[in-house]
């Protein structure tokens, strides 16, 4: 039962309340431990969200590049840009004007995946980027024979058998600029990176679409699968193992 005090006028004042005591050391340690546990539970979720955001940005980059490649083909007889031409102008430079990029532009982020630390931290202007960036170019889009001044092959968009499946660009795991699916197996310095975004990497297709694809490691390094129904439509324009 509350006891009321009276003031100088004889009227009752507020009831007396007990002031709470201070936290003990053990209570403080418990609170800190709870905060630490909550943080450890939230950090993986935050990291996962950050990785998903980077993967989404990467897909957007590839989509822009795909639009540039299709516009280039429209102006060049439906041909895809070759890996690099006789004057060492790379595909990325050929596509740049269609992305409103000038050769004096500082290394454009559109050519680098946010998850790719190697290329993202390099400062170059577009004139020196040439054909080296995160997004590997498929050799079968067009290439020049070593020691030759003419193109051995150059691909037209309407000649690609499955444009929604055929990969024009993948992602690189080191300072590589071109990939050849038939050469990935057995190589000590493979060009492709199949797990840029944890379990998969992003790819650009000939129809201008971009999306993730999972390639199991055991299949990536298996030379027997460099000519198979599963991957031929994905990495070869005619969906068949080419004679080179």
Secondary structure, DSSP 8 states (H G I E B T S, - for coil): -----B-TTS-B------------HHHHHHHHHHHHHHHHHHHHHHHHHHHHHHHHHHHHHHHHHHHHHHHHHHHTTTB---SB-TT--BHHHHHHGGGT--TTSB--GGGS-TT-HHHHT---BHHHHTT-SSEEEEGGGEEE-TT-SSEEEE-BGGG-TTTTT-EEEEEBSSS--EE-HHHHTT-SS--B-S-TBTTBEEEEETTS-EEEE---HHHHT-GGGGSSHHHHHHHSTTSS----
